[in-house]
């Protein structure tokens, strides 16, 4: 039977979502899952595949934006709800959905598409590049003393209720996220479904959500930690872990202050920060850095550039210079081309189409990976993924694409 594609109607949410839910092990989602998807859903940005009258695949998009190095943001299509029924794999359905979705995102004037991937092998062939990573860190509470040079954060720490967090966190996040490339916009529905409603299904075996705030001397929230208890009392000895799901701060002093405050919780054997930034300074703040166990560096945000000048032009460049890149976009040729990148000594720059000879050649996936400064072009060149046409161009590009702050995203969508 011929596969057809269309936007689902409002009453079709549950049927449309079934291939995705089943793919993630939920053959019959509970009422909370349905209610959450209903709250998050941007129906008109969804595309589904039908075999007759049965939904067999689909994808959706959230209206978001992405923080670039330097704090500027660009509109972004946040790809979500991707799935194809096991009965209909290997028929080109996912490829067709990706084509239609990227065309729609580009038509809306969003220069990038972004996603967090269930499987890291899927999206490179569609031009998505691995742009941010996170690392798991666990610290023994009994051996977590900080060095004397580490200054205490001013202001005060508060353990607050969910209702207090609901009133203050979204605005605080918007104030702070400009300092971290890779941060993305969070809708009211995202905050509710992923944080404040604290659904048991999202707890991953942990306890209820706890919220730790830091306020600056004026009383403004400038950092927080979202955490849970993983309870364990072996032989009546407290050996629980405090699992940190998010730790966000305006600067290093507040960041390290939140670490200290988490380590001061009684009845825990360790603090387990599930997915933190690669450049967390805590290792260098500890008197005994070996006690911090770092493991499981994992991919997080994948970036797909659709409009090179609009996606890269607003970012801060790490060094003055000029380089011409050619972008070979095999999945979506209209997004490729040749572009001159020029940056001055202030970090401002321009990205313009050009007919000049290319110094470097990127694939779409490679450009997405480099776009936030998470990997140097020279590293990709070492494994054959960036081609060099001009001697010295890699050194120039490395310096230009560099970000002073490691790109990082903690938002799942």
Secondary structure by P-SEA (a helix, b strand, c coil): cbbbbbbbccccccccaaaaaaaaccccccaaaaaaaaaacccccbbbbbcccccccccccccbbbbcccbbbbbbbbcccccccccccccaaaaaaaaaaaaaaaaacccbbbbbcccccccccccccccbbbbbbbbccccccccccbbbbccccccccaaaaaaccaaaaaacccccccbbbbcaaaaaaaccccccccccccccbbbbbbbccccccccbbbbccccccccccccccccccccccccaaaaaaaaaaaaacccccbbbbcbbbcccccccccccccccccccccccbbbbbcccccccccccccccbbbbbbbbcccccccbbbbbbbbcccccbbbbbbcccccbbbcaaaaaaaccccccaaaaaaaccccccccaaaaaaaaaacccccbbbcccc
